[in-house]
Amino acid sequence: MGSFSDKLSAGDPDSSFSEDAYIIATLTTIVLTILFLAFTFIKKTYLKITLELVFLILVWFFWNHSIFVDRESAWSTYLFREEILYVLSLSFFPILVLSIATIFGLNYISKKI
């Protein structure tokens, strides 16, 4: 979604992309940390990894959709379905690769500790 970093925010034209990304990343980190800590009580490894992966993908997709709506779609006439498809086409591969790497990295680290 970095291609939208030079566009104005519809919600707050004075805020920069990096400020918005910092705020969203901080809130996302807090929420996912609490959620992943709750998942530590799940004993079945495959279920735990699947849930972590699904939630991480959904959060990243929601984050990308929010950026798209704020910096592009709000200034135009996109339908909700078009927004979803456009964001999906831009972020499917990066989200999938980064999510898989993150989840398996976190689980590898947690097993070592």
N, C-alpha and C positions, 0 to 999 in steps of 0.2 A: 504494500500500500504506500510505499515510499514515493510513488509517482504522483501522489496527491499532496505531498509535503509543501509544494510551492503554492498551493491554492488556499484561498481564504476560508476560514471557518465560518459557517453560517450561524453558529451559536454564539461565538465570541470572536469577532473579526480581529481583535487585538492579540489574541493568543496565537503562539506559534505551534507548529506541528510537534516540535520536540517537547514543549510544555504539556500539550495534550497527551502525547505518548508516555511521558513520564508519569503523569497522574493515572492514566489507565493502567500502566504496567505496575505501579505501586498497589493499586486496589486489586488488580488481578492476582498479584503475588500473595497478598494477604488472604484472599478468598481461596485460592488454590492450595495454599499451605494448610489452611484449616481443613479443607476437603480431603486432601491427601493424608493428613494425619488421621482423619476419621477412617480412611480406607486401610490403615495399618491393622485394624481389627479384623479385617477379612482374611481368613486363613487360606482360601483357595487362590493360588498365585495367578492363574489365568483370568479368573474373574476380576481380581484386583487390578491387574494390568489392563484389562479391557475397559473397566470403568474409568481408570485414570486416563487412558487414551481417549475415550469418548468425551469425557468432560474437558480435557485439554483442547481437543479439536473444536468442540462447541464454543468454548470461551474465546479461542483465537479467531474463529469464524465470526463470532459476535463482535469482537474488537475490530476486525477488518470491515465488517458491515457498518459499524458505527462511524468509522473514519470515512468510509465511502459516502454515507448519507450526509455527514457533516460537511464534507469538503467538495463533494461533487453533486450528489443527487438532490440536495436541498436547493441548489441553484438551477435545477432543470426539472424536467417532467418525466421522471422514471416511475414506472409502476413497481410495486413491491416485488413482483415476480422477476422483473428485469433487474432490479437491484440484487436480488439473491443470485440470479444466474451470472451476472457480471462479476460480483464478488467471488463467487465460486470459481469462475474461470480464471480469475487473477490469483487466487490464493490456494487452490486445491493442492497443487504439488508442494509449494513451500510449507504449508501447514502440515501436510501428511508426513513429509520427511522430517521436519523439525519436531513434530509431536512424537514420532516413533523414536527418534534419537534421544529426546528428553526423557521419556518414560523408561526406556531401557537403561539409560545412563543413571537415572535416579534409583531404579531398582538394583542395579549393579552396585552402586555406592552404598545403598542401605544394607545390602547383604554383606558387604565387606566390614561394615561398622558393627 
